[in-house]
């Protein structure tokens, strides 16, 4: 995963955790606007989430953040 996407994921996880608590769940769509303005980045996120790590549709933000920082 490119550094730009990793930083974006961590920032969104931090925002969601701060707003909704440590048990908040996210899908990889949470990291993108409803407008598909960067399909390459969206596909890279989907590849990381689905193929590389075989994550469920919704995962805890704390888990995603740990994975990205580990």
N, CA, C and O atoms as a Tripos MOL2 file, in Angstrom:
@<TRIPOS>MOLECULE
protein
  280   279    70     0     0
PROTEIN
NO_CHARGES

@<TRIPOS>ATOM
      1 N           0.8450   -1.1740    0.0000 N.3       1 UNK1
      2 CA          0.0000    0.0000    0.0000 C.3       1 UNK1
      3 C           0.8920    1.2400    0.0000 C.2       1 UNK1
      4 O           1.8300    1.3530    0.7890 O.2       1 UNK1
      5 N           0.5800    2.1480   -0.8900 N.am      2 UNK2
      6 CA          1.3810    3.3730   -0.9570 C.3       2 UNK2
      7 C           1.1800    4.2230    0.2940 C.2       2 UNK2
      8 O           0.1360    4.1680    0.9440 O.2       2 UNK2
      9 N           2.1980    5.0030    0.6120 N.am      3 UNK3
     10 CA          2.2270    5.7980    1.8340 C.3       3 UNK3
     11 C           1.0390    6.7670    1.9210 C.2       3 UNK3
     12 O           0.4740    6.9600    2.9970 O.2       3 UNK3
     13 N           0.6680    7.3660    0.8030 N.am      4 UNK4
     14 CA         -0.4610    8.3040    0.7540 C.3       4 UNK4
     15 C          -1.7480    7.6320    1.2500 C.2       4 UNK4
     16 O          -2.5010    8.2160    2.0290 O.2       4 UNK4
     17 N          -1.9840    6.4270    0.8010 N.am      5 UNK5
     18 CA         -3.1900    5.6990    1.1780 C.3       5 UNK5
     19 C          -3.1180    5.2440    2.6390 C.2       5 UNK5
     20 O          -4.1160    5.3100    3.3560 O.2       5 UNK5
     21 N          -1.9720    4.7940    3.0730 N.am      6 UNK6
     22 CA         -1.7790    4.3700    4.4640 C.3       6 UNK6
     23 C          -2.0710    5.5300    5.4220 C.2       6 UNK6
     24 O          -2.7640    5.3510    6.4240 O.2       6 UNK6
     25 N          -1.5470    6.7070    5.1140 N.am      7 UNK7
     26 CA         -1.7730    7.8960    5.9550 C.3       7 UNK7
     27 C          -3.2520    8.2680    5.9790 C.2       7 UNK7
     28 O          -3.7890    8.6350    7.0240 O.2       7 UNK7
     29 N          -3.9010    8.1740    4.8300 N.am      8 UNK8
     30 CA         -5.3290    8.4860    4.7390 C.3       8 UNK8
     31 C          -6.1450    7.5140    5.5890 C.2       8 UNK8
     32 O          -7.0450    7.9320    6.3170 O.2       8 UNK8
     33 N          -5.8390    6.2300    5.5010 N.am      9 UNK9
     34 CA         -6.5440    5.2180    6.2920 C.3       9 UNK9
     35 C          -6.3870    5.4950    7.7850 C.2       9 UNK9
     36 O          -7.3670    5.4660    8.5300 O.2       9 UNK9
     37 N          -5.1620    5.7620    8.2190 N.am     10 UNK10
     38 CA         -4.9090    6.0170    9.6400 C.3      10 UNK10
     39 C          -5.6440    7.2640   10.1120 C.2      10 UNK10
     40 O          -6.2260    7.2650   11.1960 O.2      10 UNK10
     41 N          -5.6230    8.3240    9.3100 N.am     11 UNK11
     42 CA         -6.3120    9.5650    9.6800 C.3      11 UNK11
     43 C          -7.8180    9.3450    9.8090 C.2      11 UNK11
     44 O          -8.4380    9.8470   10.7470 O.2      11 UNK11
     45 N          -8.4060    8.6050    8.8840 N.am     12 UNK12
     46 CA         -9.8430    8.3320    8.9420 C.3      12 UNK12
     47 C         -10.1600    7.4550   10.1520 C.2      12 UNK12
     48 O         -11.1520    7.6920   10.8420 O.2      12 UNK12
     49 N          -9.3380    6.4560   10.4150 N.am     13 UNK13
     50 CA         -9.5390    5.6180   11.6060 C.3      13 UNK13
     51 C          -9.5140    6.4830   12.8600 C.2      13 UNK13
     52 O         -10.3810    6.3470   13.7240 O.2      13 UNK13
     53 N          -8.5350    7.3640   12.9640 N.am     14 UNK14
     54 CA         -8.4420    8.2530   14.1230 C.3      14 UNK14
     55 C          -9.6860    9.1190   14.2720 C.2      14 UNK14
     56 O         -10.2010    9.2870   15.3770 O.2      14 UNK14
     57 N         -10.1690    9.6710   13.1570 N.am     15 UNK15
     58 CA        -11.3720   10.5250   13.1860 C.3      15 UNK15
     59 C         -12.5920    9.7340   13.6410 C.2      15 UNK15
     60 O         -13.3510   10.1900   14.4960 O.2      15 UNK15
     61 N         -12.7780    8.5560   13.0720 N.am     16 UNK16
     62 CA        -13.9530    7.7410   13.4090 C.3      16 UNK16
     63 C         -13.9030    7.2630   14.8570 C.2      16 UNK16
     64 O         -14.9270    7.2540   15.5410 O.2      16 UNK16
     65 N         -12.7250    6.8660   15.3280 N.am     17 UNK17
     66 CA        -12.5700    6.4230   16.7130 C.3      17 UNK17
     67 C         -12.8690    7.5790   17.6640 C.2      17 UNK17
     68 O         -13.5630    7.3970   18.6650 O.2      17 UNK17
     69 N         -12.3490    8.7640   17.3550 N.am     18 UNK18
     70 CA        -12.5910    9.9390   18.2040 C.3      18 UNK18
     71 C         -14.0660   10.3060   18.2380 C.2      18 UNK18
     72 O         -14.5800   10.7230   19.2760 O.2      18 UNK18
     73 N         -14.7420   10.1550   17.1180 N.am     19 UNK19
     74 CA        -16.1440   10.5570   17.0120 C.3      19 UNK19
     75 C         -17.1070    9.5090   17.5720 C.2      19 UNK19
     76 O         -18.0930    9.8540   18.2220 O.2      19 UNK19
     77 N         -16.8160    8.2100   17.3150 N.am     20 UNK20
     78 CA        -17.7910    7.1620   17.6450 C.3      20 UNK20
     79 C         -17.2960    6.1050   18.6310 C.2      20 UNK20
     80 O         -18.0480    5.2070   19.0080 O.2      20 UNK20
     81 N         -16.0380    6.2100   19.0470 N.am     21 UNK21
     82 CA        -15.5200    5.2680   20.0260 C.3      21 UNK21
     83 C         -14.7210    4.1340   19.4040 C.2      21 UNK21
     84 O         -14.7170    3.9370   18.1890 O.2      21 UNK21
     85 N         -14.0450    3.3930   20.2790 N.am     22 UNK22
     86 CA        -13.1100    2.3450   19.8560 C.3      22 UNK22
     87 C         -13.7790    1.1590   19.1600 C.2      22 UNK22
     88 O         -13.1030    0.3960   18.4700 O.2      22 UNK22
     89 N         -15.0790    0.9910   19.3260 N.am     23 UNK23
     90 CA        -15.7700   -0.1480   18.7140 C.3      23 UNK23
     91 C         -16.3370    0.1570   17.3290 C.2      23 UNK23
     92 O         -17.0300   -0.6830   16.7540 O.2      23 UNK23
     93 N         -16.0600    1.3280   16.7870 N.am     24 UNK24
     94 CA        -16.6200    1.6960   15.4870 C.3      24 UNK24
     95 C         -16.0740    0.7730   14.4000 C.2      24 UNK24
     96 O         -14.8840    0.4600   14.3630 O.2      24 UNK24
     97 N         -16.9730    0.3480   13.5230 N.am     25 UNK25
     98 CA        -16.5950   -0.4970   12.3950 C.3      25 UNK25
     99 C         -16.5520    0.3180   11.1110 C.2      25 UNK25
    100 O         -17.2980    1.2830   10.9490 O.2      25 UNK25
    101 N         -15.6740   -0.0800   10.2060 N.am     26 UNK26
    102 CA        -15.5150    0.6050    8.9250 C.3      26 UNK26
    103 C         -15.4340   -0.4030    7.7920 C.2      26 UNK26
    104 O         -15.0090   -1.5410    7.9870 O.2      26 UNK26
    105 N         -15.8390    0.0200    6.6240 N.am     27 UNK27
    106 CA        -15.5380   -0.7280    5.4040 C.3      27 UNK27
    107 C         -14.5070    0.1060    4.6470 C.2      27 UNK27
    108 O         -14.2770    1.2630    5.0000 O.2      27 UNK27
    109 N         -13.8890   -0.4530    3.6220 N.am     28 UNK28
    110 CA        -12.8830    0.3320    2.9130 C.3      28 UNK28
    111 C         -13.5050    1.5160    2.1830 C.2      28 UNK28
    112 O         -12.7970    2.4500    1.8080 O.2      28 UNK28
    113 N         -14.8140    1.4870    1.9770 N.am     29 UNK29
    114 CA        -15.4900    2.6290    1.3560 C.3      29 UNK29
    115 C         -15.4800    3.8630    2.2560 C.2      29 UNK29
    116 O         -15.6450    4.9780    1.7620 O.2      29 UNK29
    117 N         -15.2910    3.6890    3.5640 N.am     30 UNK30
    118 CA        -15.2770    4.8120    4.5060 C.3      30 UNK30
    119 C         -14.1240    5.7680    4.2230 C.2      30 UNK30
    120 O         -14.1410    6.9090    4.6870 O.2      30 UNK30
    121 N         -13.1420    5.3270    3.4820 N.am     31 UNK31
    122 CA        -11.9590    6.1360    3.2290 C.3      31 UNK31
    123 C         -12.0730    6.9630    1.9460 C.2      31 UNK31
    124 O         -11.1290    7.6500    1.5550 O.2      31 UNK31
    125 N         -13.2310    6.8880    1.3030 N.am     32 UNK32
    126 CA        -13.4370    7.5810    0.0330 C.3      32 UNK32
    127 C         -14.7630    8.3150    0.0370 C.2      32 UNK32
    128 O         -15.7000    7.9260    0.7350 O.2      32 UNK32
    129 N         -14.8350    9.3790   -0.7470 N.am     33 UNK33
    130 CA        -16.1010   10.0960   -0.8900 C.3      33 UNK33
    131 C         -17.0400    9.2630   -1.7580 C.2      33 UNK33
    132 O         -16.6110    8.3080   -2.4060 O.2      33 UNK33
    133 N         -18.2940    9.6190   -1.7690 N.am     34 UNK34
    134 CA        -19.2760    8.8970   -2.5870 C.3      34 UNK34
    135 C         -18.9860    9.0340   -4.0710 C.2      34 UNK34
    136 O         -19.4620    8.2400   -4.8830 O.2      34 UNK34
    137 N         -18.2120   10.0330   -4.4150 N.am     35 UNK35
    138 CA        -17.8530   10.2690   -5.8040 C.3      35 UNK35
    139 C         -16.5880    9.4690   -6.1170 C.2      35 UNK35
    140 O         -15.5920    9.5910   -5.4030 O.2      35 UNK35
    141 N         -16.6130    8.6750   -7.1450 N.am     36 UNK36
    142 CA        -15.4590    7.8530   -7.5150 C.3      36 UNK36
    143 C         -14.4800    8.6930   -8.3380 C.2      36 UNK36
    144 O         -14.3840    8.5520   -9.5570 O.2      36 UNK36
    145 N         -13.7550    9.5700   -7.6340 N.am     37 UNK37
    146 CA        -12.8560   10.4860   -8.3270 C.3      37 UNK37
    147 C         -11.4160    9.9700   -8.4340 C.2      37 UNK37
    148 O         -10.5770   10.6020   -9.0760 O.2      37 UNK37
    149 N         -11.1320    8.8250   -7.8070 N.am     38 UNK38
    150 CA         -9.7980    8.2430   -7.9140 C.3      38 UNK38
    151 C          -9.9140    6.7150   -7.9230 C.2      38 UNK38
    152 O          -9.6300    6.0630   -6.9180 O.2      38 UNK38
    153 N         -10.3320    6.1470   -9.0590 N.am     39 UNK39
    154 CA        -10.5610    4.7060   -9.1160 C.3      39 UNK39
    155 C          -9.3150    3.8640   -8.8400 C.2      39 UNK39
    156 O          -9.4340    2.7650   -8.2980 O.2      39 UNK39
    157 N          -8.1360    4.3440   -9.1950 N.am     40 UNK40
    158 CA         -6.9160    3.5740   -8.9370 C.3      40 UNK40
    159 C          -6.6660    3.4200   -7.4480 C.2      40 UNK40
    160 O          -6.3040    2.3370   -6.9880 O.2      40 UNK40
    161 N          -6.8570    4.4990   -6.6850 N.am     41 UNK41
    162 CA         -6.6590    4.4470   -5.2460 C.3      41 UNK41
    163 C          -7.7180    3.5680   -4.5830 C.2      41 UNK41
    164 O          -7.4180    2.8230   -3.6510 O.2      41 UNK41
    165 N          -8.9570    3.6590   -5.0690 N.am     42 UNK42
    166 CA        -10.0380    2.8220   -4.5530 C.3      42 UNK42
    167 C          -9.7340    1.3420   -4.7980 C.2      42 UNK42
    168 O          -9.9420    0.5150   -3.9100 O.2      42 UNK42
    169 N          -9.2540    1.0090   -5.9690 N.am     43 UNK43
    170 CA         -8.9350   -0.3750   -6.2820 C.3      43 UNK43
    171 C          -7.7420   -0.8690   -5.4570 C.2      43 UNK43
    172 O          -7.7030   -2.0330   -5.0580 O.2      43 UNK43
    173 N          -6.7830    0.0040   -5.2040 N.am     44 UNK44
    174 CA         -5.6470   -0.3680   -4.3610 C.3      44 UNK44
    175 C          -6.1260   -0.6790   -2.9390 C.2      44 UNK44
    176 O          -5.6660   -1.6360   -2.3160 O.2      44 UNK44
    177 N          -7.0510    0.1350   -2.4360 N.am     45 UNK45
    178 CA         -7.6160   -0.1000   -1.1010 C.3      45 UNK45
    179 C          -8.3900   -1.4130   -1.0770 C.2      45 UNK45
    180 O          -8.2590   -2.1930   -0.1340 O.2      45 UNK45
    181 N          -9.1850   -1.6580   -2.0960 N.am     46 UNK46
    182 CA         -9.9670   -2.8970   -2.1750 C.3      46 UNK46
    183 C          -9.0410   -4.1080   -2.2410 C.2      46 UNK46
    184 O          -9.2950   -5.1200   -1.5870 O.2      46 UNK46
    185 N          -7.9940   -4.0130   -3.0120 N.am     47 UNK47
    186 CA         -7.0170   -5.1050   -3.1350 C.3      47 UNK47
    187 C          -6.3920   -5.4140   -1.7710 C.2      47 UNK47
    188 O          -6.3000   -6.5740   -1.3710 O.2      47 UNK47
    189 N          -5.9670   -4.3700   -1.0670 N.am     48 UNK48
    190 CA         -5.3600   -4.5370    0.2610 C.3      48 UNK48
    191 C          -6.3630   -5.1580    1.2230 C.2      48 UNK48
    192 O          -6.0300   -6.0920    1.9520 O.2      48 UNK48
    193 N          -7.5890   -4.6440    1.2280 N.am     49 UNK49
    194 CA         -8.6250   -5.0590    2.1810 C.3      49 UNK49
    195 C          -9.1310   -6.4740    1.8980 C.2      49 UNK49
    196 O          -9.2120   -7.3040    2.8040 O.2      49 UNK49
    197 N          -9.4700   -6.7410    0.6400 N.am     50 UNK50
    198 CA        -10.1570   -7.9860    0.2780 C.3      50 UNK50
    199 C          -9.1860   -9.1120   -0.0860 C.2      50 UNK50
    200 O          -9.2340  -10.1890    0.5090 O.2      50 UNK50
    201 N          -8.3280   -8.8730   -1.0350 N.am     51 UNK51
    202 CA         -7.4470   -9.9460   -1.5100 C.3      51 UNK51
    203 C          -6.2600  -10.2030   -0.5970 C.2      51 UNK51
    204 O          -5.9620  -11.3500   -0.2650 O.2      51 UNK51
    205 N          -5.5810   -9.1350   -0.1910 N.am     52 UNK52
    206 CA         -4.3510   -9.3040    0.5760 C.3      52 UNK52
    207 C          -4.6180   -9.7550    2.0100 C.2      52 UNK52
    208 O          -3.9200  -10.6250    2.5300 O.2      52 UNK52
    209 N          -5.6360   -9.1570    2.6540 N.am     53 UNK53
    210 CA         -5.8760   -9.4530    4.0700 C.3      53 UNK53
    211 C          -7.1630  -10.2200    4.3450 C.2      53 UNK53
    212 O          -7.4100  -10.6380    5.4760 O.2      53 UNK53
    213 N          -7.9930  -10.4080    3.3020 N.am     54 UNK54
    214 CA         -9.2290  -11.1910    3.4240 C.3      54 UNK54
    215 C         -10.0980  -10.7180    4.6010 C.2      54 UNK54
    216 O         -10.6200  -11.5220    5.3740 O.2      54 UNK54
    217 N         -10.2330   -9.3980    4.7100 N.am     55 UNK55
    218 CA        -11.0250   -8.8040    5.7850 C.3      55 UNK55
    219 C         -12.5110   -8.8730    5.4600 C.2      55 UNK55
    220 O         -12.9030   -8.9160    4.2940 O.2      55 UNK55
    221 N         -13.3290   -8.8820    6.5020 N.am     56 UNK56
    222 CA        -14.7800   -8.8180    6.3280 C.3      56 UNK56
    223 C         -15.1540   -7.4430    5.7980 C.2      56 UNK56
    224 O         -14.3300   -6.5290    5.7640 O.2      56 UNK56
    225 N         -16.4160   -7.3100    5.3830 N.am     57 UNK57
    226 CA        -16.8580   -6.0290    4.8450 C.3      57 UNK57
    227 C         -16.6700   -4.9190    5.8760 C.2      57 UNK57
    228 O         -16.1750   -3.8420    5.5440 O.2      57 UNK57
    229 N         -17.0610   -5.1750    7.1210 N.am     58 UNK58
    230 CA        -16.8550   -4.2090    8.1960 C.3      58 UNK58
    231 C         -15.8430   -4.7650    9.1810 C.2      58 UNK58
    232 O         -15.9300   -5.9210    9.5930 O.2      58 UNK58
    233 N         -14.8860   -3.9320    9.5530 N.am     59 UNK59
    234 CA        -13.8610   -4.2760   10.5430 C.3      59 UNK59
    235 C         -13.7280   -3.1180   11.5200 C.2      59 UNK59
    236 O         -14.0600   -1.9790   11.1920 O.2      59 UNK59
    237 N         -13.2450   -3.4100   12.7110 N.am     60 UNK60
    238 CA        -13.0300   -2.3690   13.7120 C.3      60 UNK60
    239 C         -11.9360   -1.4170   13.2340 C.2      60 UNK60
    240 O         -10.9070   -1.8470   12.7140 O.2      60 UNK60
    241 N         -12.1710   -0.1340   13.4170 N.am     61 UNK61
    242 CA        -11.1810    0.8700   13.0320 C.3      61 UNK61
    243 C          -9.8730    0.6660   13.7860 C.2      61 UNK61
    244 O          -8.7950    0.8940   13.2370 O.2      61 UNK61
    245 N          -9.9650    0.2360   15.0430 N.am     62 UNK62
    246 CA         -8.7570    0.0000   15.8280 C.3      62 UNK62
    247 C          -7.9250   -1.1300   15.2300 C.2      62 UNK62
    248 O          -6.6960   -1.0630   15.2530 O.2      62 UNK62
    249 N          -8.5660   -2.1600   14.6980 N.am     63 UNK63
    250 CA         -7.8640   -3.2750   14.0730 C.3      63 UNK63
    251 C          -7.1400   -2.8050   12.8020 C.2      63 UNK63
    252 O          -5.9750   -3.1350   12.5830 O.2      63 UNK63
    253 N          -7.8410   -2.0380   11.9820 N.am     64 UNK64
    254 CA         -7.2550   -1.5350   10.7420 C.3      64 UNK64
    255 C          -6.0490   -0.6550   11.0500 C.2      64 UNK64
    256 O          -5.0030   -0.7800   10.4130 O.2      64 UNK64
    257 N          -6.1960    0.2240   12.0180 N.am     65 UNK65
    258 CA         -5.1030    1.1190   12.3900 C.3      65 UNK65
    259 C          -3.8850    0.3100   12.8630 C.2      65 UNK65
    260 O          -2.7570    0.5970   12.4620 O.2      65 UNK65
    261 N          -4.1110   -0.6940   13.7080 N.am     66 UNK66
    262 CA         -3.0150   -1.5490   14.1860 C.3      66 UNK66
    263 C          -2.3070   -2.2440   13.0220 C.2      66 UNK66
    264 O          -1.0790   -2.3180   12.9830 O.2      66 UNK66
    265 N          -3.0930   -2.7440   12.0860 N.am     67 UNK67
    266 CA         -2.5100   -3.4330   10.9220 C.3      67 UNK67
    267 C          -1.6180   -2.4960   10.1220 C.2      67 UNK67
    268 O          -0.5410   -2.8830    9.6680 O.2      67 UNK67
    269 N          -2.0730   -1.2720    9.9560 N.am     68 UNK68
    270 CA         -1.3290   -0.2980    9.1480 C.3      68 UNK68
    271 C          -0.0730    0.1910    9.8580 C.2      68 UNK68
    272 O           0.9100    0.5510    9.2090 O.2      68 UNK68
    273 N          -0.1010    0.2030   11.1600 N.am     69 UNK69
    274 CA          1.0520    0.6840   11.9060 C.3      69 UNK69
    275 C           2.0390   -0.4280   12.2310 C.2      69 UNK69
    276 O           3.1950   -0.1650   12.5620 O.2      69 UNK69
    277 N           1.5770   -1.6730   12.1350 N.am     70 UNK70
    278 CA          2.4200   -2.8100   12.5120 C.3      70 UNK70
    279 C           3.4290   -3.2270   11.5030 C.2      70 UNK70
    280 O           4.1800   -4.1730   11.7350 O.2      70 UNK70
@<TRIPOS>BOND
     1     1     2 1
     2     2     3 1
     3     3     4 2
     4     3     5 am
     5     5     6 1
     6     6     7 1
     7     7     8 2
     8     7     9 am
     9     9    10 1
    10    10    11 1
    11    11    12 2
    12    11    13 am
    13    13    14 1
    14    14    15 1
    15    15    16 2
    16    15    17 am
    17    17    18 1
    18    18    19 1
    19    19    20 2
    20    19    21 am
    21    21    22 1
    22    22    23 1
    23    23    24 2
    24    23    25 am
    25    25    26 1
    26    26    27 1
    27    27    28 2
    28    27    29 am
    29    29    30 1
    30    30    31 1
    31    31    32 2
    32    31    33 am
    33    33    34 1
    34    34    35 1
    35    35    36 2
    36    35    37 am
    37    37    38 1
    38    38    39 1
    39    39    40 2
    40    39    41 am
    41    41    42 1
    42    42    43 1
    43    43    44 2
    44    43    45 am
    45    45    46 1
    46    46    47 1
    47    47    48 2
    48    47    49 am
    49    49    50 1
    50    50    51 1
    51    51    52 2
    52    51    53 am
    53    53    54 1
    54    54    55 1
    55    55    56 2
    56    55    57 am
    57    57    58 1
    58    58    59 1
    59    59    60 2
    60    59    61 am
    61    61    62 1
    62    62    63 1
    63    63    64 2
    64    63    65 am
    65    65    66 1
    66    66    67 1
    67    67    68 2
    68    67    69 am
    69    69    70 1
    70    70    71 1
    71    71    72 2
    72    71    73 am
    73    73    74 1
    74    74    75 1
    75    75    76 2
    76    75    77 am
    77    77    78 1
    78    78    79 1
    79    79    80 2
    80    79    81 am
    81    81    82 1
    82    82    83 1
    83    83    84 2
    84    83    85 am
    85    85    86 1
    86    86    87 1
    87    87    88 2
    88    87    89 am
    89    89    90 1
    90    90    91 1
    91    91    92 2
    92    91    93 am
    93    93    94 1
    94    94    95 1
    95    95    96 2
    96    95    97 am
    97    97    98 1
    98    98    99 1
    99    99   100 2
   100    99   101 am
   101   101   102 1
   102   102   103 1
   103   103   104 2
   104   103   105 am
   105   105   106 1
   106   106   107 1
   107   107   108 2
   108   107   109 am
   109   109   110 1
   110   110   111 1
   111   111   112 2
   112   111   113 am
   113   113   114 1
   114   114   115 1
   115   115   116 2
   116   115   117 am
   117   117   118 1
   118   118   119 1
   119   119   120 2
   120   119   121 am
   121   121   122 1
   122   122   123 1
   123   123   124 2
   124   123   125 am
   125   125   126 1
   126   126   127 1
   127   127   128 2
   128   127   129 am
   129   129   130 1
   130   130   131 1
   131   131   132 2
   132   131   133 am
   133   133   134 1
   134   134   135 1
   135   135   136 2
   136   135   137 am
   137   137   138 1
   138   138   139 1
   139   139   140 2
   140   139   141 am
   141   141   142 1
   142   142   143 1
   143   143   144 2
   144   143   145 am
   145   145   146 1
   146   146   147 1
   147   147   148 2
   148   147   149 am
   149   149   150 1
   150   150   151 1
   151   151   152 2
   152   151   153 am
   153   153   154 1
   154   154   155 1
   155   155   156 2
   156   155   157 am
   157   157   158 1
   158   158   159 1
   159   159   160 2
   160   159   161 am
   161   161   162 1
   162   162   163 1
   163   163   164 2
   164   163   165 am
   165   165   166 1
   166   166   167 1
   167   167   168 2
   168   167   169 am
   169   169   170 1
   170   170   171 1
   171   171   172 2
   172   171   173 am
   173   173   174 1
   174   174   175 1
   175   175   176 2
   176   175   177 am
   177   177   178 1
   178   178   179 1
   179   179   180 2
   180   179   181 am
   181   181   182 1
   182   182   183 1
   183   183   184 2
   184   183   185 am
   185   185   186 1
   186   186   187 1
   187   187   188 2
   188   187   189 am
   189   189   190 1
   190   190   191 1
   191   191   192 2
   192   191   193 am
   193   193   194 1
   194   194   195 1
   195   195   196 2
   196   195   197 am
   197   197   198 1
   198   198   199 1
   199   199   200 2
   200   199   201 am
   201   201   202 1
   202   202   203 1
   203   203   204 2
   204   203   205 am
   205   205   206 1
   206   206   207 1
   207   207   208 2
   208   207   209 am
   209   209   210 1
   210   210   211 1
   211   211   212 2
   212   211   213 am
   213   213   214 1
   214   214   215 1
   215   215   216 2
   216   215   217 am
   217   217   218 1
   218   218   219 1
   219   219   220 2
   220   219   221 am
   221   221   222 1
   222   222   223 1
   223   223   224 2
   224   223   225 am
   225   225   226 1
   226   226   227 1
   227   227   228 2
   228   227   229 am
   229   229   230 1
   230   230   231 1
   231   231   232 2
   232   231   233 am
   233   233   234 1
   234   234   235 1
   235   235   236 2
   236   235   237 am
   237   237   238 1
   238   238   239 1
   239   239   240 2
   240   239   241 am
   241   241   242 1
   242   242   243 1
   243   243   244 2
   244   243   245 am
   245   245   246 1
   246   246   247 1
   247   247   248 2
   248   247   249 am
   249   249   250 1
   250   250   251 1
   251   251   252 2
   252   251   253 am
   253   253   254 1
   254   254   255 1
   255   255   256 2
   256   255   257 am
   257   257   258 1
   258   258   259 1
   259   259   260 2
   260   259   261 am
   261   261   262 1
   262   262   263 1
   263   263   264 2
   264   263   265 am
   265   265   266 1
   266   266   267 1
   267   267   268 2
   268   267   269 am
   269   269   270 1
   270   270   271 1
   271   271   272 2
   272   271   273 am
   273   273   274 1
   274   274   275 1
   275   275   276 2
   276   275   277 am
   277   277   278 1
   278   278   279 1
   279   279   280 2
@<TRIPOS>SUBSTRUCTURE
     1 UNK1         2 RESIDUE 1 A UNK
     2 UNK2         6 RESIDUE 1 A UNK
     3 UNK3        10 RESIDUE 1 A UNK
     4 UNK4        14 RESIDUE 1 A UNK
     5 UNK5        18 RESIDUE 1 A UNK
     6 UNK6        22 RESIDUE 1 A UNK
     7 UNK7        26 RESIDUE 1 A UNK
     8 UNK8        30 RESIDUE 1 A UNK
     9 UNK9        34 RESIDUE 1 A UNK
    10 UNK10       38 RESIDUE 1 A UNK
    11 UNK11       42 RESIDUE 1 A UNK
    12 UNK12       46 RESIDUE 1 A UNK
    13 UNK13       50 RESIDUE 1 A UNK
    14 UNK14       54 RESIDUE 1 A UNK
    15 UNK15       58 RESIDUE 1 A UNK
    16 UNK16       62 RESIDUE 1 A UNK
    17 UNK17       66 RESIDUE 1 A UNK
    18 UNK18       70 RESIDUE 1 A UNK
    19 UNK19       74 RESIDUE 1 A UNK
    20 UNK20       78 RESIDUE 1 A UNK
    21 UNK21       82 RESIDUE 1 A UNK
    22 UNK22       86 RESIDUE 1 A UNK
    23 UNK23       90 RESIDUE 1 A UNK
    24 UNK24       94 RESIDUE 1 A UNK
    25 UNK25       98 RESIDUE 1 A UNK
    26 UNK26      102 RESIDUE 1 A UNK
    27 UNK27      106 RESIDUE 1 A UNK
    28 UNK28      110 RESIDUE 1 A UNK
    29 UNK29      114 RESIDUE 1 A UNK
    30 UNK30      118 RESIDUE 1 A UNK
    31 UNK31      122 RESIDUE 1 A UNK
    32 UNK32      126 RESIDUE 1 A UNK
    33 UNK33      130 RESIDUE 1 A UNK
    34 UNK34      134 RESIDUE 1 A UNK
    35 UNK35      138 RESIDUE 1 A UNK
    36 UNK36      142 RESIDUE 1 A UNK
    37 UNK37      146 RESIDUE 1 A UNK
    38 UNK38      150 RESIDUE 1 A UNK
    39 UNK39      154 RESIDUE 1 A UNK
    40 UNK40      158 RESIDUE 1 A UNK
    41 UNK41      162 RESIDUE 1 A UNK
    42 UNK42      166 RESIDUE 1 A UNK
    43 UNK43      170 RESIDUE 1 A UNK
    44 UNK44      174 RESIDUE 1 A UNK
    45 UNK45      178 RESIDUE 1 A UNK
    46 UNK46      182 RESIDUE 1 A UNK
    47 UNK47      186 RESIDUE 1 A UNK
    48 UNK48      190 RESIDUE 1 A UNK
    49 UNK49      194 RESIDUE 1 A UNK
    50 UNK50      198 RESIDUE 1 A UNK
    51 UNK51      202 RESIDUE 1 A UNK
    52 UNK52      206 RESIDUE 1 A UNK
    53 UNK53      210 RESIDUE 1 A UNK
    54 UNK54      214 RESIDUE 1 A UNK
    55 UNK55      218 RESIDUE 1 A UNK
    56 UNK56      222 RESIDUE 1 A UNK
    57 UNK57      226 RESIDUE 1 A UNK
    58 UNK58      230 RESIDUE 1 A UNK
    59 UNK59      234 RESIDUE 1 A UNK
    60 UNK60      238 RESIDUE 1 A UNK
    61 UNK61      242 RESIDUE 1 A UNK
    62 UNK62      246 RESIDUE 1 A UNK
    63 UNK63      250 RESIDUE 1 A UNK
    64 UNK64      254 RESIDUE 1 A UNK
    65 UNK65      258 RESIDUE 1 A UNK
    66 UNK66      262 RESIDUE 1 A UNK
    67 UNK67      266 RESIDUE 1 A UNK
    68 UNK68      270 RESIDUE 1 A UNK
    69 UNK69      274 RESIDUE 1 A UNK
    70 UNK70      278 RESIDUE 1 A UNK
